[in-house]
Amino acid sequence: MMKGQKTQLIAALDVDTLKEVRDLLDQLKDSVDIFKVGSQLFTSCGPAAVRFIEAQGKKVFLDLKYHDIPNTVASAVKAAVHLSVALERSQDYFNRKPPKSRGLFMFTVHTTGGLEMMKTAVDAARQQAEAIKVNRPLIVGVTVLTSEEKRDNILASVLKRAEMAKAAGLDGVVASVEEAAFLRKEFGKEFVIVTPGIRPQGSGAQDQKRVATPKEAARQGSDYIVVGRPIVKAKDPLAAARAILAEIE
């Protein structure tokens, strides 16, 4: 785990509209600092979703799992790093707070894209961040989706892809709790581990196959846990988020 850092909660905004984003941020803003924008929200609302969240002083984890030829991924990464520049285009009829840091906080690439693709993504992110004077985002590589069925060779696959991610210069990987302790032991305290498939005590697994509780994720060394439906679909999202944070503690 990163030095001096407790496991942090990322709330996944798997919704369709900016109104839903606004309502969730209004409820969660005092307890959650990092919000995930994935394929669903980005396809529905585009860059406005990222800029709106950052205009509220919150951090964005852009989870689009870039996977293509190196040149195409490099172009997409440059565009992603540039997303934060025009915050004035965000809806300014909501209460704004100064962003805690300039620039996207973190984004994903898919490790199956290969070493060259990941290296190209790292270079593109660094160059663009320097050019527009924002912080370079953390870059994490997706290893094996938590929706995949359990099988005997998953750990070996995750470790191999994580090794390639580190060689490419990525900051860490996305992996399930079942691999987190092995990754921490193999790659050290500075290697970022992001864990989806988190279900609080009493929650159903839904379409996830390799799930764990927030407490178990923290114990196994995850830096960040990503929680969507147990918060977003809860009758009281703030109470759900606070319960997860209490479980981490």
Buried (B, 14 or more C-beta within 10 A) or exposed (E): BBEEEEBBBBBBBBBEEBEBBBEBBBBBBEBBBBBBBBEBBBEBBEBBBBBBBBBBBBBBBBBBBBBBEBEEBBBBBBEBBBBBBEBEEBEEEBEBEEBEEBBBBBBBBBBBBBEEBBBBBBBBBBBBBEEBEBEBBBBBBBBBBBBEEEEEEBBEBBBEBBBBBBEBBBBBBBBBBBBBBBBBEEBEEEBBBBBBBBBBEEBEEEEBBBBBBBBBBBBBBBBBBBBBBBBBEBEEBBEBBBBBBEBBE
